[in-house]
Amino acid sequence: MKKEILRKVIATAVTAILFFVLGKLSVATKIDSIYISWQYALQSAVAAMSGPVVAMISGLIGHFLIDVTYAGPEWGWILATVVFGGITGVLMKDIDYRKDSKKTVLIRYNIAHIVAHLLSWIVVAPVLDLLINPSSDMLVLFTQGVTAAAVNIVTTGVAGSLFLLTHIMMIQSKENA
């Protein structure tokens, strides 16, 4: 039990740091405040491997640190990152990486992260932003949300699937050795 708690604490800290670093390496899109970035691929793969709590806490810390070093915390978007990690982790919770086929795991993972991105960026982030700052332009917020969802679905689908595939292959090769 203590080993599992320690593993999750370390996974949370490492993921938060990597989330921050990957977020700082982002590339701007033509939509204000929306970037092509890889941190959600990492967060979702960690959610699939370590569960929703690790993904939620590491996303909270990592996104907060990115925002604080940029222009100040955007709490609607930070909390949407937390929701994203939670949804992905919950939808992947009962996967058995030792027994389930790579194809099954990857299909389930891609469905999970797509659902999580759509809910987090098209619903949670803009709605929270409007609640926090009612004078925000609703059209701009939902345009940002749709753009963020689309960009993140692609980057997570590619990089997150590769992270997860590597994880599956490592676990299954240990089982077969």
Summary of the structure (lengths in Angstrom):
residues: 177
radius of gyration: 16.2
end to end distance: 26.2
largest distance: 60.0
contacts: 602
relative contact order: 0.14
helix: 79%
strand: 2%
